[in-house]
Amino acid sequence: MQHNFLTTMRSLKLVDGCKPTQVYALNSQQAACEKLSPDRTARANNIRSTVQNSSLVESLLPCGLPSTDLIEPPIDPHLKSVDFVESLAAIHRLLRDSSPSDKAGLYLYQYSVFRALADPKLLRRSLRAARQHAVSIHDKLVAATWLRFERREDELDGAAASECGGRMLECPAAALLPGYDPDSAYDPCPCRQPPAAMATDDVGCATDDECSNDEECSTSADEGDVTFCIGDEEVVCIRHNIAMLSRPFQTMLYGCFTESRRKKINFTQNGISVKAMRAVAKFSRTGRVDMFRPNIVLELLSFANRFCCEEMKSACDRHLVSLVDSIDDAVILIEYGLEERAHLLVASCLQVFLRDIPRSFHQPDVRGLLCSAEGRERLALVGHASFMLYYFLSQVAMEEDMRSNTTVMLLERLGECAAEGWQKQLAAHQLGCIMLGRKEYKDAQRWFEVAAEAGHVYSLAGVARAKYKRGHKYSAYKQTNSLISEYKPVGWMYQERSLYCIGKEKMIDLATATQMDPTLSYPYKYRAIVMMEENKVGAAIVEISKILGFKVSTDCLELRAWFLLANEDYEHALRDIRAMMTLDPDYMMFHGKVHGDQLVEILRQHVQHWDLSDCWMQLYDRWSSVDDIGSLAVVHQMLPLDESRRSVMRFRQSLLLLRLNCQKAAMRSLRLARNLSPSEHERLVYEGWILYDTGHREEALSKAEESISIERSFEAFFLKAYALADTSLDPSSSSTVIELLKEALTCQSDGLRKGQLDDAKTCYQSALDIRHTRAHQGLARVHHLKNQRKAAYDEMTKLIEKARNNASAYEKRSEYCDRDMAKNDLSMATQLDPLRTYPYRYRAADGVVLVNKIKVTWLVGCFHTWYGKVLMDDHKEAEAIAELTKAIAFKPDLQLLHLRAAFHDSMGNAAATLRDCEAALCLDPNHVDTLELYNKACDRKDQHESQQE
């Protein structure tokens, strides 16, 4: 380079890049739509113009390099237990012992606890269960809408808010059906059933055209025996039929009132028109309102409410629901519903608002109703204000803009609806987080204290942070110090205390935090910045790369890019920025002052230019070296270069993001792939993968079959094989899956995916020929099955040497070596990726290991679980439990919990066995091995209690 890049950057200036960041502004519908803009062409053109003209106001690096004073860990805005395992076990017990009417609320509680795990599958399962067990129409519609929102159905081009895709639990029509029927989740969706034939009665029903004539709706003089006079008009009715409408009419027409003796009754002052009164007469004979115009039905609703005509009110309520087709309809009709207490009409209008969230927030009438205290009171009068409703709305608002007034108001409504202890904890804690973000520290402290008083210990960290922000650093230190002394210490406690100390004590706390919970990113970031400040740029890059090796996030990618820029390594800095923009296309760098796209355009001028063919070569190189971040960067670069294959590249992008466990970003890329699909068969494949990844396996299989019927393709066969393998429990289906994979291999592909299919030595060799490095793993398995352990070990060693991300390779290689070498490999795997808990089983002839006469299935993954198994073989159960506990503290994994429960059981610790089993069953209530162990432990406990009696 002829000149220093940082000097160049400082010489440039900004226009749009330095505006304050507000990534998810509620007041910008265009910004919301832009999230799915495939190439951001307009923005890129603006940036290029900005860079070329250099006519800007501020320098690109106004804040210089990152500083330890400018970073701090966030206070997580969800429930966080100091004993997470006990919390899981408690939820399982509550669900086990609860009545059907309480289950929906308990599953919502489970959802709020699962948020600490950030596992979309667990969260989705809890929401599905809440919808399945919902009793009231209100709970059904909120849960159904929430499920739909989690899939971001609104981001799919052409998807209507009223559509459910045949999914019963998300169906808007099913949500409006009364009654509790959890088994109906598997019934056909009402939207997909043919409409029932309209019933008619013996009287003969007038059509819409006939009823437009007022006389046709009237009772003949021969039939009628009572006349209602309204002004100069008369409406003849049948006294008995009108009396049957309600108790007030029965009393008036057959009681001691003078009207009971009159044939003509003056009804002028009762607020009903002649046309509506004729409709009343018609309804009294037919029991139907569907032949009347909407304005007449609304008048009937008011009349029914005034005279307690419950059957008429119900009929009007049901009919008006069918008229709610759009937000505009809902805005108008909900006012009538609220005024007349029409529960079903309000439910239908509310459902339309919710299914169009967050766009409906931009409607002033809708926002006022949902956010204001008055709106909550009006909704409560018709049974449509609940904790579940405001929990959903507040989560949406927080995703849009954490600091907005809308978010604050919704959280205030959430607190007003909170009744259970956990609900009060959540509402107050989230308000504290929002106020902290708004820099309203006094209010933040107050809300955190409310949450802590309600029993949420983690909120004490928020109290300390608010005190610190208000200048009370020593008080904050004492607060966190008391947390560590009064409760069982966990990683976040030491991380929080480190903020309030300096020097060696601070570094010790950060080291302890990393040791107890290696998933916390702040300690890595702080240590890296300290190294940077000491001019140890290489060491800083190594430190931040440690956490990026197993937990990819935008903030850590930005920090590493920052270090790389300072080191003048522009190529790798550009790689990290491109990967960062893939995770969050709206990310603002340099403390929120520079959009990442702008920096990409600047850096492109200082690195080697690649055309499309170069990009493909680079992609193959990075794919074959298992460099997922590098592959993401190349795909990001290819998107504007290859417009004809943008859908395919977005799909490849989603696969890479899934490998990096960035599920939210992966689903966004998959939705983009679907929206950009140039053909029907390709669109069906991507829709199938969306369904597959959100737990709808059978529907994904159907999409794959429909795609194949249009055109045979690699991805369609691959999807069908995946979905079939996951939905069918029949062992014979494996042969069908193999045939499907063979069919996939006969279809055209870019080669990046084909290596995933092969299951024999020659096929794996073919996969290696197309540089599919992971085929080494399959080839090692082939050697192992042939009892060639040395060859298997050597094959995995090749993978370790080639792969940039090789923690899993070390784990797999441990299967093909002796005990000591395996321990070393597993130790390295844990060091590279502490989150790894992939299971491999050691089985005897009958598929199990018998230890202390207790049947235990070996489900072990990272070093902690493997070492636990070794210690158990040596009859050192207590040490094994301690080793497993280290992993469970930051990764409460199902298999780890089951294994620890087995250890506790072998030691005769019934209480601990039951607790770990209950926690595991909370994560997966159908886990067969845990159920077996749990039932045996319960039987022994019952026997022991009966013996004591």
Secondary structure, DSSP 8 states (H G I E B T S, - for coil): --S-HHHHHHH-EESSTTS---TT-TT-HHHHHHTT-SS-HHHHHHHHHHHHH---SEES-TT-S--GGG------SS---SSHHHHHHHHHHHHHH--HHHHHHHHHHHHHHHTTTT-HHHHHHHHHHHHHT--SHHHHHHHHHHHHHHTTGGGSTT--TT--TT-GGG-HHHHTS-S--GGGGGS--GGGS--------TT----HHHHTSGGGGS--TTT--EEEEETTEEEEE-HHHHHTT-HHHHHHHHSSSGGGG-SEEE-GGGS--HHHHHHHHHHHHH---TTS-HHHHHHHHHHHHHTT-HHHHHHHHHHHHTT--SHHHHHHHHHHHHHHT-HHHHHHHHHHHHHTTTGGGGSHHHHHHHHSHHHHHHHHHTT---HHHHHHHHHHHHHH-TTSHHHHHHHHHHHHH--SHHHHHHHHHHHHHHHHHTT-HHHHHHHHHHHHHTT-TTHHHHHHHHHHHTT-HHHHHHHHHHHHHHS---HHHHHHHHTT--HHHHHHHHHHHHHH-TT-HHHHHHHHHHHHHTT-HHHHHHHHHHHHTT---HHHHHHHHHHHHHTT-HHHHHHHHHHHHHH-TT-EHHHHTEEHHHHHHHHHTTS----HHHHHHHHHHHHHTT-HHHHHHHHHHHTTT-GGGHHHHHHHHHHHHHHTT-HHHHHHHHHHHHHT-SSHHHHHHHHHHHHHHTT-HHHHHHHHHHHHHH---HHHHHHHHHHHHHH---TTHHHHHHHHHHHHHTS---STTGGGT--SHHHHHHHHHTT-TTHHHHHHHHHHHTT-HHHHHHHHHHHHHH-SS-HHHHHHHGGGS-HHHHHHHHHHHHHH-TT----B----TTS-EEETTEEE---B-SHHHHHHHHHHHTT-HHHHHHHHHHHHHH---HHHHHHHHHHHHHTT-HHHHHHHHHHHHHH-TT-HHHHHHHHHHHHHHHHHHHHH-
